[in-house]
Amino acid sequence: MIFKKFAGFLKLFIIPLMKKEYLPGKSPLIKGDLGGFVEYNSNLRERAREMRNNPTDAEKKLWNILRTGELKKYRFLRQKILGNYIADFYCSKLQLIIEVDGGGHQEIRQENYDKERTLFFENLGLIVLRFWNNQVLQNPEGVYERILEFVDRKEGLI
């Protein structure tokens, strides 16, 4: 009898927690030490996976930057779905999104879409840093320094 109750408890509570089924359609967004979640469009999962598996040269370079030096102590996620958008790089602890843009982002329609995305992210309390592909590829040290400047300011507030 006790075993059946324990097995039922495991089925209802523990196993779903381990599988992260307890919050379907939600994405973690941690604000400070408080927990919070942001709804996300689960239809974007496959697209985000494709983007993670086929990064641009600039995204590869930035990913290496984020995983080295002083930045390696922060957990950055690639192609993170938040709402109806996919952020190139996301760090919940820093409340930071880093975007790497190619030439297509100079077109009016894409610029408007980027503004809409940035506004959405900022309304969540996130900061968005944007870099052009050529900045990341030709001046990775400058990109690293700019991110570190942000982190230093942010660490003073955390």
GUZA-291091 format. One record per residue (C-alpha): residue in one letter; x, y, z; residue number from 1. Coordinates in pm, whole numbers, padded with zeros to 5 digits. Layout:
<atoms>
ATOM / a / X / Y / Z / NUM .
...
</atoms>
This chain:
<atoms>
ATOM / m / 00000 / 00000 / 00000 / 1 .
ATOM / i / 00272 / 00246 / 00096 / 2 .
ATOM / f / 00467 / 00154 / -00216 / 3 .
ATOM / k / 00166 / 00231 / -00439 / 4 .
ATOM / k / 00127 / 00575 / -00277 / 5 .
ATOM / f / 00499 / 00643 / -00319 / 6 .
ATOM / a / 00490 / 00531 / -00684 / 7 .
ATOM / g / 00191 / 00760 / -00742 / 8 .
ATOM / f / 00379 / 01049 / -00583 / 9 .
ATOM / l / 00677 / 00983 / -00810 / 10 .
ATOM / k / 00456 / 00971 / -01119 / 11 .
ATOM / l / 00273 / 01292 / -01036 / 12 .
ATOM / f / 00551 / 01508 / -00901 / 13 .
ATOM / i / 00908 / 01387 / -00921 / 14 .
ATOM / i / 00926 / 01237 / -01271 / 15 .
ATOM / p / 00761 / 01538 / -01442 / 16 .
ATOM / l / 01005 / 01767 / -01260 / 17 .
ATOM / m / 01298 / 01563 / -01385 / 18 .
ATOM / k / 01162 / 01580 / -01739 / 19 .
ATOM / k / 01080 / 01951 / -01700 / 20 .
ATOM / e / 00720 / 01882 / -01797 / 21 .
ATOM / y / 00592 / 02083 / -01505 / 22 .
ATOM / l / 00593 / 02406 / -01706 / 23 .
ATOM / p / 00520 / 02321 / -02068 / 24 .
ATOM / g / 00545 / 02615 / -02304 / 25 .
ATOM / k / 00742 / 02827 / -02059 / 26 .
ATOM / s / 01099 / 02940 / -02062 / 27 .
ATOM / p / 01303 / 03035 / -01755 / 28 .
ATOM / l / 01374 / 03401 / -01709 / 29 .
ATOM / i / 01545 / 03463 / -01379 / 30 .
ATOM / k / 01536 / 03815 / -01242 / 31 .
ATOM / g / 01794 / 03839 / -00970 / 32 .
ATOM / d / 01736 / 03556 / -00725 / 33 .
ATOM / l / 01363 / 03553 / -00789 / 34 .
ATOM / g / 01227 / 03296 / -01029 / 35 .
ATOM / g / 01006 / 03381 / -01323 / 36 .
ATOM / f / 00899 / 03236 / -01652 / 37 .
ATOM / v / 00822 / 03374 / -01993 / 38 .
ATOM / e / 00580 / 03206 / -02230 / 39 .
ATOM / y / 00739 / 03094 / -02553 / 40 .
ATOM / n / 00619 / 02983 / -02892 / 41 .
ATOM / s / 00688 / 02609 / -02901 / 42 .
ATOM / n / 00652 / 02617 / -03281 / 43 .
ATOM / l / 00995 / 02784 / -03289 / 44 .
ATOM / r / 01175 / 02489 / -03129 / 45 .
ATOM / e / 01277 / 02324 / -03455 / 46 .
ATOM / r / 01394 / 02655 / -03605 / 47 .
ATOM / a / 01601 / 02732 / -03295 / 48 .
ATOM / r / 01756 / 02384 / -03311 / 49 .
ATOM / e / 01843 / 02434 / -03678 / 50 .
ATOM / m / 02003 / 02770 / -03597 / 51 .
ATOM / r / 02206 / 02615 / -03313 / 52 .
ATOM / n / 02325 / 02336 / -03540 / 53 .
ATOM / n / 02414 / 02571 / -03829 / 54 .
ATOM / p / 02560 / 02887 / -03676 / 55 .
ATOM / t / 02710 / 03164 / -03887 / 56 .
ATOM / d / 03086 / 03221 / -03868 / 57 .
ATOM / a / 03024 / 03526 / -03649 / 58 .
ATOM / e / 02801 / 03327 / -03413 / 59 .
ATOM / k / 03068 / 03055 / -03383 / 60 .
ATOM / k / 03328 / 03319 / -03303 / 61 .
ATOM / l / 03110 / 03490 / -03043 / 62 .
ATOM / w / 03019 / 03154 / -02886 / 63 .
ATOM / n / 03391 / 03089 / -02837 / 64 .
ATOM / i / 03432 / 03436 / -02684 / 65 .
ATOM / l / 03146 / 03374 / -02440 / 66 .
ATOM / r / 03296 / 03045 / -02328 / 67 .
ATOM / t / 03642 / 03181 / -02242 / 68 .
ATOM / g / 03807 / 03425 / -02006 / 69 .
ATOM / e / 03600 / 03608 / -01749 / 70 .
ATOM / l / 03276 / 03531 / -01933 / 71 .
ATOM / k / 03296 / 03154 / -01889 / 72 .
ATOM / k / 03150 / 03181 / -01538 / 73 .
ATOM / y / 02819 / 03290 / -01691 / 74 .
ATOM / r / 02586 / 03045 / -01859 / 75 .
ATOM / f / 02494 / 03169 / -02204 / 76 .
ATOM / l / 02239 / 02983 / -02413 / 77 .
ATOM / r / 02238 / 02990 / -02792 / 78 .
ATOM / q / 01922 / 03052 / -02994 / 79 .
ATOM / k / 01698 / 03090 / -02689 / 80 .
ATOM / i / 01325 / 03118 / -02753 / 81 .
ATOM / l / 01157 / 03398 / -02559 / 82 .
ATOM / g / 00799 / 03478 / -02653 / 83 .
ATOM / n / 00770 / 03470 / -03032 / 84 .
ATOM / y / 01137 / 03548 / -03085 / 85 .
ATOM / i / 01469 / 03367 / -03088 / 86 .
ATOM / a / 01760 / 03544 / -02920 / 87 .
ATOM / d / 02108 / 03463 / -03054 / 88 .
ATOM / f / 02266 / 03445 / -02706 / 89 .
ATOM / y / 02094 / 03472 / -02369 / 90 .
ATOM / c / 02224 / 03486 / -02011 / 91 .
ATOM / s / 01957 / 03480 / -01742 / 92 .
ATOM / k / 02193 / 03578 / -01459 / 93 .
ATOM / l / 02300 / 03894 / -01638 / 94 .
ATOM / q / 01955 / 03949 / -01793 / 95 .
ATOM / l / 02141 / 03994 / -02119 / 96 .
ATOM / i / 02073 / 03914 / -02482 / 97 .
ATOM / i / 02349 / 03941 / -02740 / 98 .
ATOM / e / 02251 / 03963 / -03106 / 99 .
ATOM / v / 02484 / 03918 / -03402 / 100 .
ATOM / d / 02346 / 04079 / -03717 / 101 .
ATOM / g / 02442 / 04033 / -04081 / 102 .
ATOM / g / 02382 / 04264 / -04375 / 103 .
ATOM / g / 02016 / 04162 / -04405 / 104 .
ATOM / h / 01944 / 04351 / -04085 / 105 .
ATOM / q / 02000 / 04681 / -04267 / 106 .
ATOM / e / 01684 / 04637 / -04473 / 107 .
ATOM / i / 01390 / 04849 / -04352 / 108 .
ATOM / r / 01159 / 04554 / -04291 / 109 .
ATOM / q / 01425 / 04369 / -04091 / 110 .
ATOM / e / 01517 / 04686 / -03899 / 111 .
ATOM / n / 01153 / 04725 / -03793 / 112 .
ATOM / y / 01136 / 04360 / -03688 / 113 .
ATOM / d / 01460 / 04400 / -03487 / 114 .
ATOM / k / 01317 / 04708 / -03313 / 115 .
ATOM / e / 01002 / 04513 / -03225 / 116 .
ATOM / r / 01210 / 04223 / -03087 / 117 .
ATOM / t / 01433 / 04456 / -02888 / 118 .
ATOM / l / 01132 / 04630 / -02737 / 119 .
ATOM / f / 00983 / 04293 / -02639 / 120 .
ATOM / f / 01309 / 04187 / -02473 / 121 .
ATOM / e / 01349 / 04521 / -02296 / 122 .
ATOM / n / 00992 / 04496 / -02163 / 123 .
ATOM / l / 01104 / 04172 / -01997 / 124 .
ATOM / g / 01378 / 04368 / -01823 / 125 .
ATOM / l / 01654 / 04238 / -02049 / 126 .
ATOM / i / 01938 / 04437 / -02202 / 127 .
ATOM / v / 02016 / 04380 / -02569 / 128 .
ATOM / l / 02370 / 04422 / -02704 / 129 .
ATOM / r / 02399 / 04415 / -03083 / 130 .
ATOM / f / 02706 / 04353 / -03292 / 131 .
ATOM / w / 02753 / 04333 / -03666 / 132 .
ATOM / n / 02902 / 04014 / -03809 / 133 .
ATOM / n / 03209 / 04204 / -03928 / 134 .
ATOM / q / 03266 / 04346 / -03577 / 135 .
ATOM / v / 03273 / 03996 / -03430 / 136 .
ATOM / l / 03491 / 03853 / -03707 / 137 .
ATOM / q / 03735 / 04143 / -03750 / 138 .
ATOM / n / 03751 / 04283 / -03397 / 139 .
ATOM / p / 03668 / 04004 / -03150 / 140 .
ATOM / e / 03878 / 04170 / -02879 / 141 .
ATOM / g / 03666 / 04486 / -02905 / 142 .
ATOM / v / 03345 / 04281 / -02882 / 143 .
ATOM / y / 03483 / 04096 / -02579 / 144 .
ATOM / e / 03576 / 04426 / -02412 / 145 .
ATOM / r / 03231 / 04574 / -02473 / 146 .
ATOM / i / 03062 / 04269 / -02321 / 147 .
ATOM / l / 03301 / 04283 / -02022 / 148 .
ATOM / e / 03218 / 04651 / -01970 / 149 .
ATOM / f / 02850 / 04557 / -01948 / 150 .
ATOM / v / 02925 / 04267 / -01713 / 151 .
ATOM / d / 03136 / 04491 / -01485 / 152 .
ATOM / r / 02853 / 04746 / -01461 / 153 .
ATOM / k / 02598 / 04471 / -01404 / 154 .
ATOM / e / 02807 / 04296 / -01137 / 155 .
ATOM / g / 02814 / 04619 / -00944 / 156 .
ATOM / l / 02434 / 04599 / -00926 / 157 .
ATOM / i / 02392 / 04226 / -00859 / 158 .
</atoms>
